[in-house]
Amino acid sequence: MMFRRNGLKLPIWFSLAVIFVGVMLAGVGISGCKKAKSDPFPVSGVVAGWEKTSDTRTFAAKDLYQYIDGDAEQYIAAGVVTTSTSDYKFQGQLEATVDVHTMGDAAGATKIFQTGAGNDAKTVSIGDAAVAYGQSVIFRKGIYLVRIVAFQSTPGASDALQALARGIEAKL
């Protein structure tokens, strides 16, 4: 069987093949638009003064008790999917741990964020909502809840922690 297109006689199988290839290419184009999940932890030097000092460890919800002893149930109830953690050091002095909790939805991140906010928190502009304390910064962005905690208090610690938070926010 033949098919006429712009005066040309083409076999029907050729037309079907062209349609098939077009559909396949459209599918590749659509799936290529998806954003690849990236590592939210900035490498050393990306955020001025901060050095990443450990490998990233990741815990599935069922294993979270191995990392957050005694408080894992709160995160599981809020829908945590994974928790990833890594250590940093600012200018060779201020040590901090970064926890990135990936929740099943933004409501879970909001629930944990609201539970953890204290009266002495200072609201800062990071992500969808954020608070800073002298030695920590907590923020949420979409399905992520990020907690950064320093192990000592130094002058400028809060500003340094907020800079690290903004570096992480940019990667989420």
C-alpha positions as CSV (number, residue, x, y, z in Angstrom):
1,M,0.0,0.0,0.0
2,M,1.3,3.5,-0.9
3,F,0.7,6.9,0.6
4,R,1.0,10.2,-1.2
5,R,2.7,13.1,0.5
6,N,3.4,16.4,-1.4
7,G,3.3,14.5,-4.7
8,L,5.7,11.8,-3.5
9,K,4.6,8.1,-3.4
10,L,5.7,6.6,0.0
11,P,5.1,3.2,1.4
12,I,2.7,3.2,4.4
13,W,5.3,1.6,6.6
14,F,7.6,4.6,6.0
15,S,4.9,7.0,7.2
16,L,4.3,4.9,10.3
17,A,8.0,4.8,11.0
18,V,8.2,8.6,10.8
19,I,5.3,8.9,13.2
20,F,6.9,6.3,15.6
21,V,10.2,8.1,15.6
22,G,8.5,11.5,16.2
23,V,6.6,10.1,19.2
24,M,9.8,8.5,20.6
25,L,11.7,11.8,20.3
26,A,8.9,13.7,21.9
27,G,9.0,11.3,24.9
28,V,12.7,11.8,25.3
29,G,12.3,15.5,25.2
30,I,9.6,15.5,27.8
31,S,11.5,13.1,30.2
32,G,14.7,15.2,29.6
33,C,13.0,18.1,31.3
34,K,12.9,16.5,34.7
35,K,15.4,18.0,37.2
36,A,17.9,15.6,38.4
37,K,18.2,15.3,42.1
38,S,21.5,16.8,43.2
39,D,23.6,16.6,46.3
40,P,22.6,19.5,48.6
41,F,25.9,19.6,50.4
42,P,28.3,22.2,49.0
43,V,31.9,21.0,48.5
44,S,34.7,22.8,50.3
45,G,35.2,26.4,49.2
46,V,31.9,26.9,47.5
47,V,30.6,28.8,50.5
48,A,33.3,31.2,51.6
49,G,35.3,29.9,54.6
50,W,33.5,26.6,54.8
51,E,35.2,23.2,54.3
52,K,33.3,19.9,54.1
53,T,35.1,17.6,56.6
54,S,33.2,14.3,56.2
55,D,31.5,12.1,53.7
56,T,27.8,12.4,53.5
57,R,25.8,9.7,55.3
58,T,22.2,8.9,54.4
59,F,19.6,7.1,56.5
60,A,16.4,5.7,55.3
61,A,13.3,6.3,57.5
62,K,13.4,2.8,58.9
63,D,17.1,3.3,60.0
64,L,16.8,6.9,61.3
65,Y,16.9,5.7,64.9
66,Q,20.6,4.9,64.2
67,Y,21.3,8.6,63.8
68,I,18.6,10.4,65.8
69,D,18.3,8.4,68.9
70,G,15.0,9.0,70.7
71,D,13.6,11.6,68.3
72,A,13.3,9.5,65.1
73,E,9.6,8.8,65.6
74,Q,8.7,12.5,65.3
75,Y,10.4,12.6,61.8
76,I,8.9,9.3,60.7
77,A,5.4,10.4,61.8
78,A,5.9,13.6,59.7
79,G,6.8,11.5,56.6
80,V,10.6,11.6,56.4
81,V,11.9,9.6,53.5
82,T,15.7,10.0,54.1
83,T,18.0,12.0,56.3
84,S,21.5,12.9,55.0
85,T,24.2,14.4,57.2
86,S,27.6,15.9,56.7
87,D,30.1,17.8,58.8
88,Y,31.7,21.2,58.1
89,K,34.3,23.5,59.5
90,F,34.4,27.3,59.2
91,Q,37.8,29.0,58.9
92,G,39.4,26.0,60.7
93,Q,37.6,26.8,63.9
94,L,33.8,26.5,64.0
95,E,32.6,23.0,63.6
96,A,29.0,22.3,62.4
97,T,26.8,19.4,61.4
98,V,24.3,19.7,58.6
99,D,21.2,17.5,58.4
100,V,19.0,17.5,55.4
101,H,15.7,15.7,56.0
102,T,13.8,14.9,52.8
103,M,10.1,14.5,53.6
104,G,7.3,12.9,51.6
105,D,5.7,16.3,51.2
106,A,6.1,20.0,52.2
107,A,3.6,19.6,55.0
108,G,5.9,17.2,56.8
109,A,8.8,19.7,56.6
110,T,6.5,22.4,57.9
111,K,5.3,20.2,60.8
112,I,8.8,19.5,62.0
113,F,9.9,23.1,61.4
114,Q,7.0,24.5,63.5
115,T,7.7,21.9,66.3
116,G,11.4,22.9,66.6
117,A,11.0,26.7,66.7
118,G,11.7,28.3,70.1
119,N,11.0,31.7,71.6
120,D,14.5,32.9,71.2
121,A,14.6,32.2,67.5
122,K,15.4,35.0,65.1
123,T,13.5,34.8,61.8
124,V,15.9,35.0,58.8
125,S,15.2,35.0,55.0
126,I,16.3,31.5,53.8
127,G,14.1,29.0,51.9
128,D,10.3,29.0,52.6
129,A,10.9,29.8,56.3
130,A,13.9,29.9,58.6
131,V,15.1,30.7,62.1
132,A,18.5,31.3,63.5
133,Y,19.9,30.9,67.0
134,G,23.4,31.7,68.2
135,Q,24.6,28.2,67.3
136,S,22.1,26.9,64.8
137,V,20.0,27.6,61.7
138,I,16.9,25.7,60.8
139,F,15.0,26.2,57.5
140,R,12.5,24.5,55.2
141,K,12.3,24.6,51.5
142,G,9.6,22.5,49.8
143,I,10.0,18.9,50.9
144,Y,13.3,19.6,52.7
145,L,14.0,20.5,56.3
146,V,17.6,21.5,57.0
147,R,19.1,21.8,60.4
148,I,22.6,23.2,60.9
149,V,24.1,23.0,64.4
150,A,27.5,24.4,65.5
151,F,29.4,22.8,68.3
152,Q,30.8,26.0,69.8
153,S,29.9,29.6,70.0
154,T,32.2,32.0,68.3
155,P,31.8,35.7,67.3
156,G,30.1,35.7,63.9
157,A,28.9,32.1,64.2
158,S,25.3,32.9,63.3
159,D,26.3,34.8,60.2
160,A,28.6,32.0,59.1
161,L,25.9,29.4,59.6
162,Q,23.4,31.5,57.6
163,A,25.9,31.7,54.8
164,L,26.2,27.9,54.8
165,A,22.4,27.6,54.9
166,R,22.1,29.8,51.8
167,G,24.7,27.6,50.0
168,I,22.6,24.5,50.8
169,E,19.4,26.3,49.9
170,A,20.9,27.1,46.4
171,K,21.4,23.4,45.8
172,L,17.9,22.2,46.8
